[in-house]
Amino acid sequence: MTRLLVVLAAAAALLAAAAAHEHHGEAPTCSSGGGRVLAEFRPGEVTVDGHSDDWDSVEASEFALLPALDPDEDKVYSGGKVAIKAVHDGVNVFFMLQVDGAYAYSKGKSNKCPSVSLMFQVGDKATYYNMGGCKDMRGSCTSKSCRGHEVDIMHFEIGNAIPGRLYGGNHIDNAVGNGGDRFGHLVDVYAWNPHCRYLDGVGPKENNSNAQNDWHGAWWHSSLTVHSGFVDDDNPYGKQDEKGTYYFEFSRPLRTMDQFQQDAQFTIGQPSNMAVAFWYPTDGKEWSDSEHYSASCNWLILDIQPSSEAAYYRPAPNRSWDAATAFALLLSVVAICLSIFVGYRVSKNRSTAQFTPLEQIQFAEERH
């Protein structure tokens, strides 16, 4: 019963937060649709702590943040563009989002704090607009009726998250079997459309599964000066309205153990479709459903590149094997030559040696 209550509570929180993703009507058009995010192979370079220092050498892709429902360039986010960086280490993929904005934090009030989301195409028919694009309404959408419209979503609301601390997948929520995060609300979600959104592992009866939150992430703001570590009692952690930059850092395995089309599966060398959304409490006002911004009005291409060395890699000769082979060959040649020489000497001695009958040897001994 306790487990069921936890799942229902998490689902309710998800629906309230995810309502901000809703799109209605026809897909809008904009001049900035599409783009590319490069994820190079750079193992061991970044730590998921919300700090950007270890990302300095990574190239960023910058996109204007336009209202998702009305991508009019006159209504662009006033703080500037979002810079998206990505790398991978062959096992995990890492993301860093940088957005300028005055510091805004209200403990426990997510709508009065910035929020970010990443969305990835899973099903072949999943569209960017309307979060997968399945035409079924809530109550009728199922894994069968909406097959092919799946999208994978990571949503991070920082209202209960301490800057610099890690959130996302944890043993408690994963043990329940869903993509929730009761500590910092960095949740792992899948959807078929805005009306059919669920935590991984939660959904229509015929789509229940055991799942987990595969994401981890942290946030930071450049105005914060304490680097030894904040605790909950330190909130609001910084000075309200202090100018600076927000940093949102995330990681996730390239491949997950999902068997229900709830997670995007990344492959090195193959492009994936993704989208980025951002919410901000302008002038201290709570952001509403229609006030989230998007980095594009269509899918961005996530390009997970193989190691640059792989294209030019040529196996080095096995020098220890070559040396052993050469030495064995030399010994063989020497042995053959020695055998020929010995055989020659033996045959020559036989041809010149005089044969003495045994009788003569015995006779000579008797005379002595």
Secondary structure, DSSP 8 states (H G I E B T S, - for coil): -HHHHHHHHHHHHHHHHHGGG---SS----TT---EEEEEE-TT---SSS--GGGTTS--EEE--EESSS--GGG--TT--EEEEEEE-SSEEEEEEEEE------TT-GGGS-EEEEEEE-STT-BTTTTB-----TTT--TTTTTT--EEEEEEEGGG--TT--EE--HHHHHHTSS--TTT-EEEEEEEETTEEEETT-SSGGG--------EEEEEETT----S---GGGTT-S-TT---EEEEEEEEESS----SS-S----TTSEEEEEEEEE--GGG----TT-EEES-SS-EEEEE---TTGGG------HHHHHHHHHHHHHHHHHHHHHHHHHHHHHHHHHH-----HHHHHHHHHH-
